[in-house]
Amino acid sequence: MADVLVKTGGCLCGAVRFSAKVGAHMDVCHCGMCRRWSGGVFMGVPVEDLKIEDEAALGVYRSSDYGERVFCKSCGSSLFWRMQDGSAVVASLQAFDDPSGIVFAEEIFVDDKPATYDFANDTAKLTGAEFIARMSGQEASGG
């Protein structure tokens, strides 16, 4: 992970606190599950070496064959999306105490994006199939 920063964060009620190494980029996910889970787009930051102070305060929802969503059981804050096999963890940008230094770099599941909004930033844009292929280490098969 180039340009590594160490960031801290937590949920709305304070029951969950975490620290992690983060890169300097953020992705926005437009998939229907993320929009329903977060109340809008999910602004995610890939993290490594995630340390959680009270894992018992976390709830986990398996939202697909490969991914799961992690939230605070007390206040419901959306905190992390992760691969079920543990190969990737993405933290909500909104959960960080200080998100400065993190740049909006990429939009994923652009084929699911509603026509009601657009971002002005010039970002890479991946369809759902392209993103899933990248995460699974396979080539995207159009569609």
N, C-alpha and C positions, 0 to 999 in steps of 0.2 A: 504494500500500500504506500504509494508515493505521497509526500507532503503529509505525514501523519501528525494528527493533533490528538491530544487526550482531552475528552470532554466528559462532563458530568450531567446528569439529568434526573428526571423523576416524573411521577404522575401528579395529578391535580391535588390530591389529598395528602401527599407526602408519604404514603405507605410504601411506595416503591422508590428506591434511589439506585442509580447505577452509574458506572463509569465505563468508558470504552475508548479504544483507539479508533479514530475515524479518519477517513480520507478527506480531501478538500472539496468533494463534489456531492451533490444531491440529485436524486432522480425523482420525477413525479410520475405516479402511476394513475392511469385513467380507467383501469378496469372497474367493472360494476361492483365487485366485491370490496375493493378498496374504497370506492365512493360511499358505499353503504356503511362500511366499518368506521370510516373516519369523518363522515359527514361532508365530504368534499374529496378533492384529490388527496392521495397519500403522498406526502413529501418525505421520501426515505433517504437515509444516509447509511451506506454500508459500514458495518462496524466489525472490529476484531477485538479479542481479549475482553469480552463483555463481562463485567463483574456486577452482580446484583446483590444488594444488601439483604433483602428478605424475599427469597424465591417463593415462600409460602403465600405471599400476597398476590402472586400472579395467577391469572386464569389463562387457559390455552384453548383455542378453538381451531380445529382442523377444517380449513376452508376449501381445500382441494386435495387431489391425490398427492401433491408434492409440497404444499405450503401450509403453514399454520400462523395464526395471529395471536399475539400475546398482549394482555391487557391487565389493568389493576382490578382485582376482584372487589375492591371497596368503592372506587369512584368511576370505574369503567374507562379510564383513559386508555386510548390506543397507544401502545408503546413500541412493539416490535412485530415485524413480519419475518418469518424464518423458514428455511427449507426444513422439511421433516427429518432429513438425514443429517442435519447440522452443518451442511456445507456452506451456508450463507445466512447471515443475520443482518437485517436492515432496521435501523431505529427511526422512529418518527422525528423529523426535524423539530417539531413543536415540543417534544419532550426534553430537549436540551436546555440547560440553564442559560447558556450563551451560544447561540447558533452562528455567531459571527465567524467569518473565515471560510464558510461552506458556500460553494458556488453552485447555482442551478445549472446542471450540465445536460440532462437527458430526460426525455419523456418516453414512457413505455405504455404499451397497450393503447397506442394512439388510434387504433381501429375501433376502440370502444368509447372514445372521447365524445361526449355530447357536443352538439353544435352551439350550445349556450355560452361557451367561454373559449378563449384562446390566451396563451401566454405570449408576451412580447419578446422574451429571450430567444436567441438563436441557439437551439439545442439539437442534439441528435434525437431522432424520433424512430422508435421501434414498434412494430406491430406486436400483438400478443404472441403470435407464432415465432417471430424473430427473438423475442425475449426468452420464451421457454426454451428454444433451441440453444441460445447462449448459455442459459443456466444449466442445461443438461449436457452441454458440450457437444451438441449435434448441430448440423446445418439445418437452417429453416427450410421447410418444404412449403412453398407458397400457399397462401390460403389462410 
